[in-house]
Amino acid sequence: MGSPEKLWQEIKQRDVSEGTVTVWWLYQAGIVVKSPGGTVLAIDPYLSDAVSKSYNQPRNVPAPLDPAQVQFDAVLASHSHPDHLDPDSIDGFASHPETVFVGPPMVADRVVAAGVDRDRTVALGRGDRTEVGDISVRAVHARHPFAPEPAPDAIGFVLDTGSVTIYHSGDTEYDSEIVDDVSGVSAAFIVMNGTAGNMNVHEAALLAWRIEAKLAVPFHYGLWRDEGYGPGATLDPSQFVGTYERLAPGAPTLVLSPAQPVTIGAEGLLGPHGPGHAAARAAAGTEAPVTS
């Protein structure tokens, strides 16, 4: 992985073909999404070391982007926990005057408390929608019980460019109500760490199967040392792949590599041989590992 400046320049300069989106993983649940119209938004980007202060969990990897350098059209936060709404990055994100902040009411309130004008926030509840450039954003169900810091209004997101749909689970336990809200998306990015009110790898694979995702992508790991996730954490994405393969033999999955671009079309991953192909190159090349 190169420098934060290099990654941001890559994102800015990336041309995204019609009928696709490009996604970069920022560790944990953080992703950047770029559309054919040039809209760039981030979901749950954690780019500081704030959690080392609040929960004594220092990040184990460098931040792939500098919040003061990026110019996102929107920052989406699925809930108010600091590894999703990064309190030490709000000022940096807000220094770009066009950036808006999107999330449930607790997120909007915390952004305002950090000094951002409320008219730069959009508060969403389940079923609500907003538009960011050529991307439609819909809030979907999540259930994230976490006793030390409750997040009763946590949500997930479905992004829709008119041809590509991406589900981002945020933090959530398995809940069949998510299936009511999400179906047949081009790609599903699903939490799998299995602690602190989240699905484990097997529950995450079951959800991906039930919503009939065309590409299943596990995430929410890799940011802290393994022991930092707590006892019983499920942090090996190959376990997700194994379970999903038993549920949906031959269905494509993607194991992410940080800061590597991934191109997604309406029918899932676009590799060198078309949608969902298993031969996308490994992290040493230009794509992340895929199975199908």
C-alpha positions as semicolon CSV with decimal commas, in nm:
position;residue;x (nm);y (nm);z (nm)
1;M;0,000;0,000;0,000
2;G;0,136;0,341;-0,096
3;S;0,106;0,675;0,078
4;P;-0,229;0,835;0,168
5;E;-0,160;1,109;-0,087
6;K;-0,096;0,855;-0,361
7;L;-0,417;0,666;-0,283
8;W;-0,623;0,985;-0,284
9;Q;-0,477;1,088;-0,619
10;E;-0,562;0,743;-0,755
11;I;-0,921;0,780;-0,635
12;K;-0,952;1,132;-0,778
13;Q;-0,811;1,035;-1,116
14;R;-0,987;0,702;-1,154
15;D;-1,225;0,688;-1,449
16;V;-1,525;0,469;-1,370
17;S;-1,701;0,312;-1,666
18;E;-2,075;0,335;-1,711
19;G;-2,256;0,046;-1,547
20;T;-1,986;-0,003;-1,282
21;V;-1,858;0,139;-0,955
22;T;-1,510;0,119;-0,805
23;V;-1,455;0,042;-0,437
24;W;-1,146;0,071;-0,215
25;W;-1,131;-0,093;0,131
26;L;-0,990;0,116;0,419
27;Y;-0,979;-0,170;0,679
28;Q;-1,255;-0,249;0,929
29;A;-1,588;-0,143;0,772
30;G;-1,445;0,153;0,583
31;I;-1,486;0,173;0,207
32;V;-1,466;0,444;-0,060
33;V;-1,707;0,422;-0,353
34;K;-1,672;0,607;-0,684
35;S;-1,945;0,621;-0,946
36;P;-1,940;0,679;-1,324
37;G;-2,053;1,038;-1,261
38;G;-1,746;1,102;-1,047
39;T;-1,928;1,099;-0,713
40;V;-1,693;0,988;-0,434
41;L;-1,831;0,887;-0,098
42;A;-1,689;0,706;0,202
43;I;-1,878;0,473;0,433
44;D;-1,756;0,425;0,791
45;P;-1,402;0,556;0,723
46;Y;-1,184;0,523;1,035
47;L;-0,863;0,713;0,964
48;S;-0,736;0,820;1,307
49;D;-0,636;0,643;1,628
50;A;-0,935;0,766;1,829
51;V;-1,029;0,420;1,956
52;S;-0,695;0,396;2,136
53;K;-0,828;0,672;2,363
54;S;-1,185;0,553;2,404
55;Y;-1,132;0,175;2,421
56;N;-0,755;0,137;2,452
57;Q;-0,731;-0,024;2,108
58;P;-0,450;0,131;1,901
59;R;-0,469;0,073;1,528
60;N;-0,232;-0,194;1,405
61;V;-0,197;-0,058;1,050
62;P;-0,138;0,292;0,910
63;A;-0,438;0,491;0,795
64;P;-0,466;0,456;0,416
65;L;-0,602;0,812;0,369
66;D;-0,555;1,152;0,535
67;P;-0,894;1,300;0,637
68;A;-0,764;1,654;0,586
69;Q;-0,660;1,574;0,229
70;V;-0,963;1,390;0,091
71;Q;-1,255;1,565;-0,077
72;F;-1,550;1,333;-0,038
73;D;-1,892;1,435;-0,168
74;A;-2,033;1,259;0,138
75;V;-1,921;1,071;0,446
76;L;-2,173;0,804;0,546
77;A;-2,162;0,662;0,899
78;S;-2,382;0,363;0,981
79;H;-2,384;0,450;1,352
80;S;-2,207;0,663;1,609
81;H;-1,933;0,429;1,735
82;P;-1,587;0,582;1,685
83;D;-1,457;0,319;1,442
84;H;-1,749;0,411;1,212
85;L;-1,800;0,780;1,285
86;D;-1,437;0,873;1,350
87;P;-1,444;1,169;1,592
88;D;-1,086;1,271;1,513
89;S;-1,151;1,282;1,137
90;I;-1,465;1,496;1,133
91;D;-1,274;1,825;1,118
92;G;-1,058;1,698;0,833
93;F;-1,357;1,575;0,633
94;A;-1,547;1,899;0,699
95;S;-1,257;2,113;0,576
96;H;-1,381;2,032;0,225
97;P;-1,684;2,263;0,213
98;E;-1,886;2,042;-0,023
99;T;-1,876;1,733;0,199
100;V;-2,204;1,631;0,363
101;F;-2,243;1,382;0,649
102;V;-2,510;1,113;0,623
103;G;-2,625;0,872;0,893
104;P;-2,881;0,808;1,164
105;P;-2,982;1,090;1,402
106;M;-2,712;1,012;1,661
107;V;-2,451;1,050;1,386
108;A;-2,592;1,383;1,271
109;D;-2,600;1,511;1,630
110;R;-2,237;1,414;1,693
111;V;-2,123;1,579;1,372
112;V;-2,302;1,898;1,472
113;A;-2,153;1,876;1,822
114;A;-1,810;1,865;1,656
115;G;-1,879;2,207;1,502
116;V;-2,026;2,123;1,161
117;D;-2,334;2,314;1,046
118;R;-2,647;2,103;1,068
119;D;-2,736;2,188;0,709
120;R;-2,436;1,977;0,609
121;T;-2,591;1,669;0,772
122;V;-2,862;1,431;0,652
123;A;-3,029;1,215;0,917
124;L;-3,174;0,885;0,792
125;G;-3,386;0,615;0,951
126;R;-3,477;0,278;0,809
127;G;-3,643;0,325;0,470
128;D;-3,528;0,684;0,420
129;R;-3,340;0,787;0,106
130;T;-3,111;1,066;-0,004
131;E;-2,918;1,143;-0,321
132;V;-2,544;1,208;-0,341
133;G;-2,456;1,300;-0,697
134;D;-2,554;1,004;-0,914
135;I;-2,576;0,767;-0,617
136;S;-2,903;0,700;-0,436
137;V;-2,854;0,608;-0,069
138;R;-3,119;0,408;0,120
139;A;-3,107;0,329;0,492
140;V;-3,185;-0,034;0,578
141;H;-3,233;-0,231;0,897
142;A;-2,950;-0,310;1,136
143;R;-2,947;-0,438;1,494
144;H;-2,634;-0,352;1,686
145;P;-2,662;-0,409;2,062
146;F;-2,343;-0,299;2,233
147;A;-2,394;-0,238;2,604
148;P;-2,096;-0,006;2,670
149;E;-2,219;0,241;2,405
150;P;-2,571;0,175;2,276
151;A;-2,644;0,250;1,910
152;P;-3,022;0,202;1,890
153;D;-3,052;0,385;1,558
154;A;-2,777;0,195;1,374
155;I;-2,851;0,134;1,007
156;G;-2,704;-0,028;0,700
157;F;-2,693;0,129;0,355
158;V;-2,789;0,028;0,004
159;L;-2,623;0,239;-0,268
160;D;-2,783;0,242;-0,612
161;T;-2,637;0,397;-0,927
162;G;-2,921;0,278;-1,147
163;S;-2,730;-0,028;-1,258
164;V;-2,512;-0,131;-0,962
165;T;-2,641;-0,185;-0,607
166;I;-2,411;-0,221;-0,306
167;Y;-2,518;-0,324;0,044
168;H;-2,304;-0,209;0,337
169;S;-2,414;-0,377;0,658
170;G;-2,249;-0,144;0,907
171;D;-2,241;-0,323;1,242
172;T;-2,526;-0,566;1,301
173;E;-2,627;-0,900;1,440
174;Y;-2,804;-1,144;1,210
175;D;-3,165;-1,034;1,169
176;S;-3,419;-1,158;0,917
177;E;-3,556;-0,803;0,888
178;I;-3,243;-0,718;0,690
179;V;-3,361;-0,971;0,431
180;D;-3,688;-0,777;0,410
181;D;-3,490;-0,464;0,316
182;V;-3,214;-0,604;0,094
183;S;-3,236;-0,843;-0,199
184;G;-3,033;-0,930;-0,507
185;V;-2,769;-0,660;-0,470
186;S;-2,465;-0,655;-0,699
187;A;-2,234;-0,680;-0,397
188;A;-2,285;-0,720;-0,022
189;F;-2,018;-0,596;0,220
190;I;-2,101;-0,777;0,544
191;V;-1,960;-0,753;0,897
192;M;-1,808;-1,084;1,014
193;N;-1,597;-1,024;1,326
194;G;-1,844;-1,195;1,560
195;T;-1,807;-0,981;1,873
196;A;-1,949;-0,661;2,022
197;G;-2,295;-0,704;1,871
198;N;-2,192;-0,827;1,527
199;M;-2,243;-1,135;1,311
200;N;-1,976;-1,401;1,303
201;V;-1,844;-1,546;0,977
202;H;-2,115;-1,813;0,956
203;E;-2,403;-1,575;1,026
204;A;-2,258;-1,329;0,775
205;A;-2,241;-1,599;0,509
206;L;-2,602;-1,699;0,584
207;L;-2,717;-1,339;0,543
208;A;-2,531;-1,301;0,213
209;W;-2,696;-1,619;0,090
210;R;-3,043;-1,517;0,205
211;I;-3,028;-1,176;0,036
212;E;-2,901;-1,347;-0,281
213;A;-2,605;-1,117;-0,323
214;K;-2,432;-1,153;-0,658
215;L;-2,097;-1,099;-0,484
216;A;-2,039;-1,164;-0,113
217;V;-1,765;-0,963;0,061
218;P;-1,678;-1,009;0,430
219;F;-1,522;-0,720;0,622
220;H;-1,479;-0,554;0,964
221;Y;-1,138;-0,695;1,055
222;G;-0,773;-0,611;1,003
223;L;-0,762;-0,280;1,189
224;W;-0,648;-0,391;1,534
225;R;-0,440;-0,681;1,658
226;D;-0,653;-0,993;1,664
227;E;-0,672;-0,998;2,042
228;G;-0,814;-0,645;2,033
229;Y;-1,138;-0,778;1,888
230;G;-1,205;-0,978;2,202
231;P;-1,253;-1,347;2,282
232;G;-1,442;-1,550;2,026
233;A;-1,384;-1,308;1,738
234;T;-1,402;-1,456;1,388
235;L;-1,140;-1,272;1,185
236;D;-1,042;-1,516;0,908
237;P;-1,233;-1,432;0,589
238;S;-1,153;-1,778;0,450
239;Q;-1,398;-1,916;0,708
240;F;-1,668;-1,697;0,556
241;V;-1,572;-1,821;0,209
242;G;-1,590;-2,184;0,325
243;T;-1,934;-2,147;0,480
244;Y;-2,070;-1,951;0,185
245;E;-1,941;-2,212;-0,055
246;R;-2,144;-2,476;0,129
247;L;-2,456;-2,260;0,116
248;A;-2,413;-2,144;-0,244
249;P;-2,170;-2,368;-0,431
250;G;-1,989;-2,173;-0,702
251;A;-2,123;-1,834;-0,595
252;P;-1,855;-1,560;-0,605
253;T;-1,692;-1,421;-0,293
254;L;-1,422;-1,158;-0,260
255;V;-1,150;-1,132;0,005
256;L;-1,050;-0,766;0,014
257;S;-0,700;-0,622;0,003
258;P;-0,662;-0,279;0,161
259;A;-0,652;0,019;-0,076
260;Q;-0,680;-0,203;-0,385
261;P;-0,946;-0,095;-0,638
262;V;-1,232;-0,338;-0,700
263;T;-1,465;-0,286;-0,995
264;I;-1,823;-0,401;-0,950
265;G;-2,088;-0,428;-1,220
266;A;-2,456;-0,506;-1,200
267;E;-2,387;-0,879;-1,181
268;G;-2,100;-0,861;-0,934
269;L;-1,724;-0,844;-0,969
270;L;-1,573;-0,741;-1,301
271;G;-1,245;-0,927;-1,346
272;P;-1,026;-0,980;-1,650
273;H;-1,277;-1,226;-1,796
274;G;-1,606;-1,059;-1,712
275;P;-1,860;-1,058;-1,429
276;G;-1,790;-1,275;-1,128
277;H;-1,492;-1,454;-1,280
278;A;-1,272;-1,643;-1,037
279;A;-0,943;-1,549;-1,198
280;A;-0,909;-1,193;-1,071
281;R;-0,550;-1,128;-0,977
282;A;-0,423;-1,153;-0,622
283;A;-0,320;-0,859;-0,406
284;A;0,031;-0,863;-0,551
285;G;-0,127;-0,761;-0,881
286;T;-0,423;-0,533;-0,939
287;E;-0,717;-0,719;-0,788
288;A;-0,808;-0,886;-0,461
289;P;-0,846;-1,265;-0,426
290;V;-1,175;-1,407;-0,552
291;T;-1,338;-1,744;-0,538
292;S;-1,630;-1,875;-0,733
